[in-house]
């Protein structure tokens, strides 16, 4: 799952794909590089960023989805916490609603149920665009995140979303400090044992930077290490900024796990 943001102050690319044509080209390039999905967003995640209205968010993501659908069959995901935005963009051809708020807007689950779109269920405690009132604390972060995901998934089921449309995201770094996120990665099999596909969303996040003392531009190696750890534990959808490197890392990991055959067999093959 590649990441393309139409925001002026995005976490990683700092506005490089804010212009519509640049965003379209980035989506198509990601698909060419091996991405099966592209996650598009119009609102920066940071609560410290400039607020974006629902109308402006829609103006950013709807034309992007419309254009990409015209040129590619890559699956599109919309990173939004607003049900109205999700409904419009799914109507234009997106197949996944990536709601990082954990269904803060309860109608989002209803949209997924009505449209058949897949829905990412995320562990997140703060309201969209808000900081927690105090630094996050957990007694057992893996168990507490797993229980929270079960509760939110049950809310989605109650709204009519079947298991076949659900993906789980433990939310690395979302209302968690670096030690919390490291524990989530170490205990990732707890989430994959739930029986639903699990999203690996660790790309270039702050925990990688804090562990390795690296700025965003220097976090690829750490990102790939954390990604591989999650894939070995059963993670099956990987959200990534660097598509080519991530595709290689995941395919190699799958080959080691016996899930993928080599492209060719020449070395000592007789």
Backbone bond lengths (Angstrom), bond angles and torsions (degrees), N, CA, C in turn:
res aa  C-N    CA-C-N  psi(-1)  N-CA   C-N-CA  omega(-1)  CA-C   N-CA-C  phi
1 X - - - 1.460 - - 1.532 108.49 -
2 X 1.317 115.88 103.86 1.463 120.63 178.71 1.529 109.79 -74.49
3 X 1.319 115.74 162.77 1.464 122.06 -178.00 1.530 109.08 -120.29
4 X 1.335 116.22 123.30 1.463 121.44 175.50 1.522 107.90 -134.70
5 X 1.325 116.34 118.23 1.462 121.29 -177.19 1.524 111.72 -112.24
6 X 1.327 115.60 134.12 1.466 120.77 171.65 1.527 108.09 -100.38
7 X 1.320 115.67 69.72 1.458 121.50 176.91 1.522 108.29 -135.39
8 X 1.306 115.82 148.10 1.467 120.40 179.88 1.521 111.80 -74.11
9 X 1.332 116.55 -25.50 1.465 120.95 -174.13 1.531 110.45 -127.06
10 X 1.334 116.95 45.83 1.452 120.40 -177.57 1.518 111.20 -66.53
11 X 1.314 114.78 155.25 1.462 122.88 -175.19 1.522 112.61 -53.53
12 X 1.337 117.55 -42.86 1.465 119.89 -170.55 1.515 113.99 -110.18
13 X 1.341 117.87 -50.81 1.471 118.36 -171.82 1.531 113.81 -91.59
14 X 1.341 116.60 -3.30 1.463 121.61 172.77 1.526 113.47 54.92
15 X 1.317 116.80 38.01 1.459 120.47 173.92 1.511 115.97 95.31
16 X 1.321 117.75 3.54 1.466 120.35 -177.25 1.524 111.48 -59.40
17 X 1.339 117.80 -35.46 1.460 120.50 -178.05 1.526 111.71 -106.44
18 X 1.329 117.37 24.07 1.468 118.85 175.33 1.530 111.93 -68.66
19 X 1.338 120.54 -42.74 1.471 119.32 176.04 1.531 110.77 -60.90
20 X 1.319 116.74 140.12 1.464 120.75 -174.24 1.516 112.22 -56.88
21 X 1.320 118.17 -48.23 1.456 119.72 -176.84 1.528 111.50 -63.84
22 X 1.328 116.66 -37.81 1.468 119.73 177.71 1.518 110.47 -64.34
23 X 1.324 116.80 -38.41 1.458 120.46 179.14 1.529 111.35 -67.57
24 X 1.325 116.75 -42.61 1.475 120.56 177.75 1.523 110.02 -60.41
25 X 1.319 116.06 -47.40 1.465 120.17 -179.34 1.526 111.22 -62.74
26 X 1.322 117.43 -36.92 1.461 120.50 178.52 1.524 111.13 -65.59
27 X 1.324 117.15 -40.19 1.469 120.62 177.67 1.526 111.07 -63.05
28 X 1.320 116.28 -45.80 1.459 120.32 -178.76 1.524 110.76 -67.22
29 X 1.337 117.09 -37.44 1.468 120.58 178.02 1.522 110.49 -66.63
30 X 1.322 117.39 -37.62 1.461 120.77 178.53 1.529 110.74 -63.28
31 X 1.328 116.30 -42.51 1.460 119.78 177.48 1.524 110.98 -63.13
32 X 1.321 116.50 -41.00 1.465 120.92 178.79 1.529 110.69 -64.13
33 X 1.335 117.02 -32.38 1.460 121.49 -178.90 1.522 112.95 -80.14
34 X 1.323 117.59 -5.16 1.455 120.10 175.33 1.508 115.77 119.09
35 X 1.323 118.48 2.70 1.462 120.12 178.04 1.527 110.25 -71.09
36 X 1.318 116.95 134.52 1.462 122.14 174.76 1.526 110.92 -86.90
37 X 1.335 115.34 -24.13 1.462 122.45 -177.52 1.523 108.98 -137.96
38 X 1.314 116.93 154.82 1.464 121.78 171.95 1.524 107.79 -130.96
39 X 1.323 115.64 126.17 1.460 122.63 179.69 1.521 108.24 -97.05
40 X 1.331 117.05 116.21 1.460 120.85 -177.98 1.525 109.63 -109.97
41 X 1.328 115.62 143.87 1.453 119.94 -179.26 1.512 111.63 -143.03
42 X 1.326 115.80 155.42 1.453 120.73 179.94 1.513 113.80 -123.60
43 X 1.340 116.69 4.72 1.466 121.40 -178.93 1.522 108.66 -130.73
44 X 1.331 118.90 125.18 1.466 119.72 176.22 1.523 110.10 -65.08
45 X 1.324 117.21 144.77 1.463 119.70 -175.29 1.526 112.15 -72.92
46 X 1.312 116.73 -34.27 1.465 120.24 -172.90 1.525 111.87 -59.14
47 X 1.337 117.70 130.86 1.467 120.16 175.13 1.525 112.98 -64.45
48 X 1.319 117.21 -16.02 1.454 121.18 -179.22 1.529 112.62 -85.80
49 X 1.321 117.06 -6.66 1.463 120.76 -179.45 1.535 110.31 -76.87
50 X 1.321 114.88 164.13 1.464 120.33 177.90 1.529 110.25 -65.20
51 X 1.337 118.61 131.08 1.471 120.44 -178.58 1.532 111.85 -60.20
52 X 1.326 115.37 147.24 1.464 122.27 178.54 1.526 107.70 -123.43
53 X 1.324 117.12 125.20 1.467 120.61 -179.87 1.525 110.02 -71.37
54 X 1.323 115.29 164.03 1.461 120.21 177.66 1.528 111.05 -61.38
55 X 1.334 116.69 -39.19 1.465 120.22 -179.93 1.526 110.93 -64.65
56 X 1.326 116.53 -42.52 1.461 119.82 179.52 1.522 110.91 -68.47
57 X 1.333 117.47 -39.49 1.466 120.15 177.21 1.526 110.17 -59.04
58 X 1.323 116.36 -44.42 1.460 120.22 -179.90 1.521 111.01 -65.21
59 X 1.333 117.37 -39.42 1.460 121.03 177.81 1.531 111.81 -61.74
60 X 1.318 116.72 -26.33 1.459 120.56 -179.66 1.536 112.61 -84.08
61 X 1.324 116.85 -43.48 1.463 118.54 -171.71 1.528 114.37 -92.70
62 X 1.339 117.80 -31.69 1.464 119.30 -176.40 1.529 112.64 -64.33
63 X 1.340 120.37 -47.16 1.470 119.00 177.98 1.524 112.28 -64.16
64 X 1.322 116.85 -32.38 1.466 120.02 178.91 1.517 110.79 -65.08
65 X 1.318 116.90 -47.97 1.464 120.47 178.89 1.528 110.18 -62.34
66 X 1.308 116.78 -43.63 1.470 120.32 -179.31 1.518 111.44 -58.83
67 X 1.329 116.85 -44.13 1.463 121.00 -178.89 1.518 112.19 -69.63
68 X 1.321 117.61 -42.92 1.470 119.68 -178.69 1.525 110.51 -65.65
69 X 1.323 117.58 -39.99 1.464 121.15 178.55 1.528 111.06 -60.45
70 X 1.337 116.80 -32.45 1.464 120.65 178.96 1.530 112.15 -67.41
71 X 1.337 116.91 -26.96 1.467 120.37 -170.92 1.520 114.35 -113.77
72 X 1.320 118.72 -9.20 1.459 119.73 -173.43 1.525 110.62 -153.18
73 X 1.330 115.47 154.97 1.462 119.80 174.33 1.527 111.62 -102.14
74 X 1.351 117.96 14.43 1.456 120.71 176.34 1.534 108.82 -60.63
75 X 1.325 116.42 141.22 1.467 120.83 179.70 1.521 108.88 -72.40
76 X 1.322 117.08 130.74 1.460 121.79 -179.23 1.527 110.58 -105.09
77 X 1.307 114.59 137.98 1.457 123.20 175.74 1.512 108.07 -117.61
78 X 1.325 117.53 143.13 1.464 120.19 176.92 1.527 108.52 -112.12
79 X 1.324 115.32 123.18 1.461 122.76 179.06 1.525 107.58 -88.86
80 X 1.329 116.13 96.43 1.464 120.41 -176.39 1.519 110.12 -148.79
81 X 1.323 115.41 152.98 1.464 120.96 175.23 1.527 111.12 -108.06
82 X 1.337 116.51 5.96 1.465 121.36 -176.58 1.519 110.67 -110.31
83 X 1.332 116.19 124.91 1.455 120.64 -178.78 1.522 111.80 -62.96
84 X 1.324 117.68 -38.49 1.463 120.55 -178.15 1.521 111.06 -64.13
85 X 1.328 117.12 -39.53 1.465 120.68 177.28 1.521 109.76 -67.10
86 X 1.320 116.92 -45.61 1.459 120.69 179.14 1.524 111.27 -57.71
87 X 1.322 117.19 -43.85 1.462 121.71 -178.55 1.520 111.35 -61.52
88 X 1.321 116.68 -44.95 1.463 119.92 -179.11 1.510 112.09 -67.10
89 X 1.307 117.29 -41.11 1.463 120.59 -175.73 1.528 110.78 -74.68
90 X 1.321 117.63 -37.82 1.469 119.49 174.22 1.524 109.60 -63.09
91 X 1.313 116.57 -37.63 1.458 119.80 176.91 1.513 112.99 -62.62
92 X 1.333 116.36 -25.35 1.467 121.00 178.97 1.519 112.77 -88.59
93 X 1.339 117.37 -4.00 1.458 118.84 174.96 1.509 116.86 128.01
94 X 1.330 118.88 -4.92 1.467 120.37 176.10 1.527 109.44 -69.27
95 X 1.335 116.22 148.51 1.456 119.68 -176.39 1.514 114.66 -113.06
96 X 1.346 116.85 -7.25 1.458 120.75 -175.77 1.527 109.49 -135.45
97 X 1.325 116.58 137.51 1.464 122.79 171.61 1.524 107.22 -106.29
98 X 1.320 116.24 113.46 1.464 121.36 -179.87 1.527 107.81 -101.88
99 X 1.323 115.11 90.88 1.468 121.46 -175.12 1.528 109.64 -97.02
100 X 1.334 117.16 99.94 1.464 120.75 -176.17 1.528 113.09 -77.66
101 X 1.328 117.60 2.12 1.468 120.29 -179.08 1.523 112.63 -94.06
102 X 1.331 118.26 -3.84 1.460 119.79 -176.99 1.514 112.96 68.57
103 X 1.334 115.86 45.15 1.470 123.43 178.51 1.530 111.75 61.49
104 X 1.327 117.03 43.60 1.463 120.26 174.32 1.530 109.81 -60.37
105 X 1.329 116.44 -37.81 1.460 121.37 172.03 1.526 106.53 -93.11
106 X 1.332 118.83 105.48 1.468 120.64 -173.91 1.522 113.68 -62.07
107 X 1.319 117.46 -21.72 1.471 119.22 -178.52 1.521 112.35 -72.44
108 X 1.342 116.69 -13.94 1.465 119.10 179.15 1.521 110.84 -60.54
109 X 1.317 117.15 -41.38 1.461 120.33 177.57 1.523 111.11 -63.80
110 X 1.315 116.69 -36.40 1.468 120.17 178.00 1.527 110.60 -64.69
111 X 1.333 116.82 -37.75 1.464 120.82 177.39 1.524 110.28 -63.01
112 X 1.333 116.84 -44.93 1.465 120.28 178.48 1.520 110.84 -61.52
113 X 1.327 116.65 -42.49 1.464 120.27 -179.45 1.524 111.25 -63.93
114 X 1.329 116.36 -40.81 1.469 120.55 -175.88 1.518 112.64 -74.69
115 X 1.325 117.37 -29.95 1.462 120.86 -173.03 1.523 113.55 -102.74
116 X 1.335 117.40 -18.01 1.458 120.21 -175.82 1.512 113.78 82.81
117 X 1.329 116.87 7.33 1.465 119.81 178.44 1.523 110.30 -69.14
118 X 1.326 115.57 146.54 1.456 119.08 172.53 1.530 108.80 -70.37
119 X 1.327 115.76 151.45 1.462 121.38 -174.94 1.520 109.46 -130.30
120 X 1.329 116.00 123.98 1.458 120.97 175.64 1.526 108.34 -87.16
121 X 1.328 115.31 120.26 1.465 122.70 178.35 1.526 107.44 -97.42
122 X 1.329 117.02 117.13 1.461 122.52 -170.45 1.521 111.81 -115.84
123 X 1.338 115.60 144.17 1.462 119.47 170.57 1.521 108.72 -82.51
124 X 1.326 116.49 114.64 1.457 122.90 177.70 1.519 107.31 -154.30
125 X 1.310 116.94 132.57 1.463 120.65 -174.51 1.519 113.32 -100.35
126 X 1.320 118.03 -35.16 1.461 121.18 -176.53 1.523 110.74 -80.16
127 X 1.316 116.26 152.45 1.460 120.66 173.49 1.526 109.28 -66.72
128 X 1.331 118.18 152.16 1.464 120.18 -179.77 1.521 112.14 -53.49
129 X 1.331 115.43 133.29 1.448 119.90 178.34 1.511 114.98 74.24
130 X 1.328 117.77 14.00 1.462 121.27 -178.59 1.534 111.12 -126.32
131 X 1.319 116.26 149.08 1.452 121.78 169.90 1.527 109.06 -84.52
132 X 1.343 116.21 153.88 1.456 119.19 168.03 1.529 108.97 -65.29
133 X 1.330 116.58 152.58 1.457 120.63 -179.10 1.522 111.96 -65.40
134 X 1.339 116.87 -26.54 1.470 122.13 179.84 1.520 108.31 -145.52
135 X 1.330 118.70 159.84 1.460 120.62 178.09 1.528 111.01 -55.07
136 X 1.338 117.48 143.16 1.467 120.29 -176.16 1.529 112.11 -67.96
137 X 1.319 115.61 142.04 1.462 121.63 175.57 1.530 108.66 -132.19
138 X 1.319 115.65 143.11 1.461 121.86 178.07 1.530 108.24 -139.97
139 X 1.310 116.58 146.24 1.466 120.66 171.33 1.519 108.86 -82.01
140 X 1.333 116.69 -47.34 1.469 123.47 176.65 1.529 106.07 -138.03
141 X 1.331 116.69 94.26 1.455 120.18 -170.24 1.531 111.77 -62.03
142 X 1.330 118.39 -38.24 1.457 119.82 -178.61 1.522 110.58 -64.75
143 X 1.326 116.91 -47.51 1.457 120.42 -179.36 1.524 111.54 -65.23
144 X 1.336 116.78 -41.08 1.460 119.83 -177.85 1.525 111.60 -68.85
145 X 1.332 116.84 -38.62 1.463 119.77 177.05 1.527 110.19 -66.84
146 X 1.327 116.87 -41.86 1.471 120.16 178.96 1.525 111.02 -61.52
147 X 1.324 117.13 -43.12 1.466 120.15 179.30 1.527 111.13 -64.53
148 X 1.328 116.13 -41.00 1.466 120.37 179.20 1.526 110.76 -63.10
149 X 1.334 116.57 -43.41 1.465 120.06 179.17 1.525 110.99 -62.40
150 X 1.322 116.99 -38.44 1.466 120.18 177.20 1.519 110.82 -61.66
151 X 1.331 116.26 -42.91 1.468 120.77 179.87 1.528 111.45 -62.82
152 X 1.351 116.36 -45.22 1.462 119.68 -178.71 1.531 110.55 -68.89
153 X 1.330 116.92 -40.06 1.469 120.05 177.15 1.528 110.63 -61.40
154 X 1.324 117.04 -38.64 1.467 120.07 178.09 1.525 111.23 -65.41
155 X 1.336 117.34 -34.41 1.464 120.28 175.26 1.526 110.44 -64.66
156 X 1.327 116.13 -39.83 1.467 119.30 177.91 1.530 110.53 -65.62
157 X 1.316 116.48 -42.40 1.470 119.97 178.11 1.524 110.97 -61.07
158 X 1.325 115.94 -41.11 1.469 120.16 179.86 1.522 111.78 -63.63
159 X 1.342 115.87 -26.54 1.465 120.51 177.85 1.521 112.05 -83.84
160 X 1.339 116.69 -3.01 1.457 120.07 176.44 1.511 115.45 105.75
161 X 1.341 118.07 9.57 1.462 120.72 179.53 1.528 109.06 -88.46
162 X 1.328 118.87 118.00 1.467 120.31 179.56 1.528 111.48 -75.68
163 X 1.321 115.56 161.40 1.466 120.24 -179.28 1.521 112.40 -56.72
164 X 1.318 117.29 -32.23 1.452 120.68 -178.85 1.512 114.40 -64.03
165 X 1.333 117.28 -12.47 1.471 121.23 178.82 1.531 112.34 -104.88
166 X 1.329 118.74 -0.77 1.454 121.12 -172.58 1.526 112.76 -101.00
167 X 1.327 115.69 140.66 1.460 123.53 169.33 1.523 107.50 -127.54
168 X 1.335 116.69 145.74 1.456 121.23 179.61 1.523 110.64 -104.53
169 X 1.331 115.97 138.28 1.461 122.10 174.97 1.524 108.12 -129.86
170 X 1.343 118.49 110.45 1.468 120.63 179.29 1.530 113.37 -65.19
171 X 1.313 118.28 -10.99 1.458 121.35 174.33 1.513 114.88 72.47
172 X 1.323 118.84 55.48 1.467 119.88 175.95 1.531 111.22 -52.57
173 X 1.311 116.30 132.98 1.474 124.56 179.63 1.524 114.00 73.15
174 X 1.318 119.47 -12.98 1.463 119.94 -179.49 1.522 108.81 -78.94
175 X 1.320 117.32 107.25 1.463 122.05 -176.41 1.529 111.57 56.92
176 X 1.314 115.05 37.23 1.465 122.28 178.72 1.517 108.67 -142.96
177 X 1.337 117.26 143.99 1.454 119.29 173.86 1.526 110.03 -87.70
178 X 1.319 116.85 -179.47 1.459 120.39 -174.15 1.526 112.42 -62.65
179 X 1.319 118.17 -41.09 1.464 119.69 178.43 1.530 110.95 -63.21
180 X 1.326 117.01 -39.15 1.466 120.24 177.34 1.531 110.45 -60.31
181 X 1.325 116.12 -46.35 1.460 119.75 -176.91 1.528 110.87 -66.96
182 X 1.315 117.98 -38.90 1.468 119.97 176.06 1.525 110.47 -60.08
183 X 1.311 117.44 -38.52 1.467 120.47 177.75 1.532 111.18 -66.77
184 X 1.355 116.85 -35.97 1.463 119.73 176.43 1.521 111.22 -63.35
185 X 1.339 116.39 -43.32 1.464 120.26 179.02 1.526 109.92 -64.46
186 X 1.332 117.08 -44.02 1.470 120.78 -179.55 1.531 111.64 -64.34
187 X 1.332 116.62 -32.11 1.460 120.34 -178.56 1.514 113.51 -106.55
188 X 1.325 116.72 28.24 1.465 120.42 -172.89 1.525 112.95 -62.11
189 X 1.330 117.20 -26.13 1.468 118.91 -179.74 1.524 112.02 -64.68
190 X 1.331 117.34 -21.36 1.471 119.98 176.87 1.533 109.87 -61.93
191 X 1.320 117.02 -34.56 1.466 120.90 -178.78 1.528 111.08 -81.47
192 X 1.313 117.56 -37.69 1.462 119.65 -178.72 1.529 111.26 -71.37
193 X 1.325 117.39 -24.20 1.473 120.22 178.52 1.522 111.87 -70.74
194 X 1.337 117.36 -11.50 1.465 120.12 178.83 1.524 111.96 -67.83
195 X 1.340 116.86 -14.47 1.454 120.73 175.05 1.511 114.99 91.83
196 X 1.333 117.79 0.90 1.456 121.58 177.01 1.522 109.13 -108.97
197 X 1.345 118.61 151.32 1.469 120.33 175.70 1.534 109.61 -56.86
198 X 1.316 116.03 140.47 1.460 120.65 -176.23 1.527 110.40 -117.04
199 X 1.329 116.11 131.02 1.452 122.79 179.86 1.526 109.73 -83.96
200 X 1.330 115.90 132.51 1.461 122.62 175.73 1.524 106.55 -101.77
201 X 1.325 116.73 104.75 1.475 121.12 -173.63 1.529 109.15 -121.42
202 X 1.332 116.15 71.25 1.469 120.88 -176.87 1.521 112.76 -114.66
203 X 1.307 118.02 0.74 1.460 121.79 -168.26 1.527 113.97 -59.01
204 X 1.339 116.00 116.21 1.465 124.22 173.42 1.522 113.96 58.44
205 X 1.305 117.62 22.57 1.461 119.70 -175.68 1.527 111.49 -74.93
206 X 1.334 114.62 167.97 1.458 120.22 -173.26 1.525 112.65 -62.62
207 X 1.333 118.22 -32.07 1.457 118.41 -179.57 1.524 111.09 -62.03
208 X 1.335 117.23 -34.56 1.467 120.46 176.35 1.523 109.86 -64.85
209 X 1.323 116.24 -44.91 1.453 120.54 179.39 1.515 112.61 -63.42
210 X 1.332 117.29 -39.18 1.452 120.34 -177.94 1.523 112.23 -73.64
211 X 1.330 117.71 -34.32 1.467 120.38 177.43 1.521 110.80 -67.92
212 X 1.333 116.17 -43.19 1.467 120.68 -172.77 1.520 114.11 -101.11
213 X 1.337 117.29 -5.09 1.461 121.95 -174.64 1.529 110.08 58.09
214 X 1.326 115.54 55.44 1.459 122.05 -178.86 1.530 110.05 -126.72
215 X 1.329 115.15 139.54 1.459 120.06 170.42 1.528 108.94 -73.01
216 X 1.328 117.21 171.94 1.462 120.93 -174.46 1.527 112.79 -54.88
217 X 1.333 117.16 -38.04 1.464 120.14 -176.79 1.524 112.81 -70.85
218 X 1.317 118.19 -12.00 1.461 121.03 -177.22 1.518 114.16 -113.80
219 X 1.324 117.66 22.60 1.464 121.05 -172.86 1.526 114.63 -103.60
220 X 1.328 118.77 6.20 1.462 119.43 -174.69 1.527 112.15 -62.38
221 X 1.331 118.17 -48.29 1.467 120.07 -177.75 1.522 110.87 -60.03
222 X 1.330 117.02 -44.42 1.457 119.96 178.53 1.514 112.28 -65.19
223 X 1.331 115.81 -38.52 1.461 120.28 176.62 1.524 111.20 -60.38
224 X 1.333 116.84 -45.72 1.458 120.07 -178.19 1.525 111.18 -65.91
225 X 1.336 117.51 -37.04 1.468 120.01 177.97 1.526 110.51 -62.59
226 X 1.336 117.27 -46.15 1.461 120.49 179.07 1.525 111.13 -66.07
227 X 1.326 116.48 -38.07 1.463 121.03 178.20 1.523 111.12 -61.09
228 X 1.327 116.47 -48.44 1.464 120.57 -179.83 1.525 110.76 -60.19
229 X 1.339 117.47 -41.06 1.460 120.36 178.58 1.530 110.70 -58.73
230 X 1.326 116.81 -41.41 1.466 120.53 179.87 1.519 112.03 -70.96
231 X 1.327 117.51 -38.21 1.465 120.38 178.45 1.531 110.42 -66.01
232 X 1.312 117.14 -40.53 1.468 120.58 176.96 1.529 110.88 -61.12
233 X 1.331 116.30 -28.78 1.463 120.86 179.37 1.522 112.59 -87.63
234 X 1.338 117.37 1.52 1.458 120.24 176.09 1.506 116.03 113.12
235 X 1.329 118.71 -0.39 1.458 120.32 175.98 1.520 110.50 -62.17
236 X 1.318 117.44 137.69 1.464 119.10 -172.83 1.526 114.62 -127.24
237 X 1.312 119.28 -11.10 1.456 121.67 174.56 1.524 106.74 -123.90
238 X 1.321 117.29 121.92 1.457 121.73 -173.80 1.523 109.53 -114.41
239 X 1.318 115.98 120.78 1.468 122.00 179.24 1.523 107.74 -93.68
240 X 1.343 117.28 124.80 1.462 119.54 -168.98 1.514 112.91 -146.89
241 X 1.334 115.43 146.75 1.458 121.64 172.72 1.526 111.14 -81.81
242 X 1.337 117.41 -44.55 1.468 122.18 -178.23 1.525 108.53 -96.27
243 X 1.323 116.05 96.36 1.458 120.83 -171.43 1.527 111.84 -67.46
244 X 1.325 118.26 -50.25 1.465 120.76 -173.17 1.524 111.40 -60.78
245 X 1.327 117.40 -47.30 1.462 120.44 -179.34 1.522 111.04 -65.34
246 X 1.320 116.95 -38.25 1.462 120.46 -179.45 1.514 111.36 -69.56
247 X 1.328 117.28 -41.37 1.463 120.69 177.16 1.531 110.11 -58.43
248 X 1.326 117.42 -45.39 1.465 120.04 178.94 1.525 111.05 -62.24
249 X 1.324 117.38 -45.69 1.461 120.87 -178.19 1.530 111.27 -62.78
250 X 1.327 116.86 -42.71 1.460 120.21 -178.38 1.525 110.99 -70.90
251 X 1.328 117.04 -41.37 1.468 118.74 179.48 1.527 111.09 -65.00
252 X 1.327 117.32 -37.92 1.452 119.69 177.33 1.526 110.69 -65.18
253 X 1.319 116.26 -41.36 1.461 120.70 178.13 1.526 110.38 -63.26
254 X 1.314 116.68 -42.73 1.467 120.19 178.32 1.529 110.83 -62.56
255 X 1.326 117.19 -37.50 1.469 119.99 178.36 1.520 110.69 -64.57
256 X 1.330 116.91 -42.54 1.465 120.94 177.34 1.528 110.59 -61.64
257 X 1.328 116.57 -35.37 1.473 121.31 -179.61 1.523 112.84 -80.25
258 X 1.332 117.21 -3.55 1.457 120.60 -178.64 1.511 113.93 80.45
259 X 1.324 116.99 17.25 1.464 121.44 -178.50 1.517 112.92 -98.05
260 X 1.330 118.17 -6.13 1.459 121.87 -177.01 1.521 109.16 -145.56
261 X 1.334 116.62 136.05 1.458 122.00 176.04 1.526 110.49 -84.86
262 X 1.337 117.94 149.52 1.467 119.64 173.79 1.522 111.22 -59.98
263 X 1.326 116.56 149.43 1.460 120.68 177.63 1.530 109.39 -65.31
264 X 1.321 118.04 -36.50 1.463 121.89 177.26 1.518 109.27 -147.07
265 X 1.347 114.58 159.94 1.479 121.72 178.92 1.522 107.09 -130.32
266 X 1.331 116.73 101.25 1.469 122.05 179.67 1.519 111.04 -121.95
267 X 1.317 117.85 -45.61 1.463 123.07 -175.56 1.534 111.27 -60.66
268 X 1.359 114.96 117.34 1.477 122.40 179.37 1.533 112.78 52.23
269 X 1.323 115.02 32.05 1.475 118.50 -176.45 1.521 112.02 -90.67
270 X 1.357 117.98 -5.59 1.446 119.57 178.22 1.512 113.11 83.80
